[in-house]
Amino acid sequence: MQSPLQIVFRDVDHSDAVEARIREKVEMLEKHSDKIVSCRVTVSAPHKSKTKGNMYDIRLDISMPGEEIVVNKTHNDDHSHEDVYVTLRDAFDAARRQIKEWVQRNRGEVKQHDDVVVD
């Protein structure tokens, strides 16, 4: 990666363990493509609840040559997102799929559909 990894905690306390997991996940993304220019990860818990656990949101902004990949995993009342590690897993899985698609497109492995002309 050309730029250093940025990790932001918003409305949630910083956690060394969460930061370490993010760094591991980013390293795994870099195994799918060495073309990642930059990556910014934002961890937030915008809706704190006293009766339920925190619901976490994860946003990934990944710069690739010619493309920005944005993954925004919001909780949408999905109670599995009360666990920050589950939310991280879901976000990084989505990013991995998008990076794989980007790599395939740039290698020419994805079939391009011709414009369909209807008479």
N, C-alpha and C positions, 0 to 999 in steps of 0.2 A: 504494500500500500504506500502510495506516495506521501500522503498526509497522515499525521498521527490520528489514531482512533480517538473520537470524542465521546465521552459518556456523561450524560446529564441526568441528575435526579431532581425531579420537580414535584413538589408537594409530598415528598417521601424522604425519609432519612437515608443518607448514604450508607451503603452496605458493601464492605470489602468482599464478602462472599458472592454477592450479586455481580459486582464488578468483575470478579475473577471468572464467573460463569460467562459473562458477556465476552470477555477476552477469548475464552475457549471457543465460543460460538463463532466469533469473527475469524479466528484462525481456521476453523473448519470451512467457512465460506471461502477463504483465500485458497483452499485446496481445490475448489471448483473453478476458480479463475484467478490468475495472477494479474489481471487487468483492473482490479478494484483500485480506484484512485483515492477515494476517501470514504469514511463511514462515521456516521453520527448516530448514537443510540440514546433515546430519551426514555427514561422510566418515570412514570407518573402514577399517582393515586389520587385523581382529582375528586373523588367522591368518598370521603371518609365516613364511615358508619360506625356508630357505637354498638349497634345490635348485630351487625354482620361484620365479616372481615373486610379489609380493604380490597377494592377491585382495582387491579393494575391495568394500565395502558402502556403499550410499548410502541415506539415509533422508530423505524430504521430509515435513514436517508443514506443511500449508497450511490456514489458516483462511479459510473463506468464510462469509458470513452464513448461519447455520443449519446449517452442515456443516463437518466437519473432513475434509480429504483427506489420507490417509497413503499414501505410496508407500515400500515397503521393498524395495530391490533388493539381494538377497544373492547372493553368487557361486555357491553350490550347485555348486561344482566346474566352473563355466562358465569356461573359460580365457580367454574374451574379456574377462572382468572382471579380468584382470591389468592391463588398461589402464584407468586411472581415467576417462579421457575417454569410453570406450565405456560404462562403467557409468553415468556422468553422463547420457549420451545416452539410454540405456534408461530411467533413472529419470524424466527430464524428459519423455520421450515418453509414458510412462504417466500422468504428472501432467497433461500437456496434454489427453489423451483424457478424463480424469476431469473436468477443468475445463470442457471443451466440453460434456460430458453435463450438468453442473450448470447451465451457461448455458441449454441447450436446455430442461431441466426447468423452470427459472424463467421462461422465456419462454412456456411452455406448448406447446412444439414437439414434445415427446415424448408419444406417445399413452399415456394411463393405462389400464391393464387393469382392467376391472370385476371384482369378486369373483365367482368362479364358484361357483354353488350346485348341488350334485349331490343329486338326489333319491334 
